[in-house]
Amino acid sequence: MAIDPICGMQVDERTATHKSEYNGKSYYFCSPGCTKSFDADPTKFITPAGSMGGHHDHGSHGGHGGL
C-alpha cells in the first residue's frame, strides 16, 4: 500500500485511479483534490528523503467522494 502524501491515507497502487509522477517516482492519491494539491506544488509535500512533508485534514478537500 502506498501512502497519499497529502492526507496520509493508504492507497492501493494496483487499483488507484489518482496518480502523479515526480522526479521519477510514482505517487498515489485517495482523491482528485489530493492529486491537484500535489501537482500544484510537489515540493511542499515531499521531503528530500521522499517522506510526507505536509499533512492536512480531509475536510480541506471536500472528503473522498471521488473514490
PyMOL commands that set and color helices and strands:
alter all, ss='L'
color gray80, all
select helices_A, chain A and resi 32-40+42-44+58-61
alter helices_A, ss='H'
color red, helices_A
select strands_A, chain A and resi 2-3+10-11+18-22+25-29
alter strands_A, ss='S'
color yellow, strands_A
deselect
rebuild
show_as cartoon
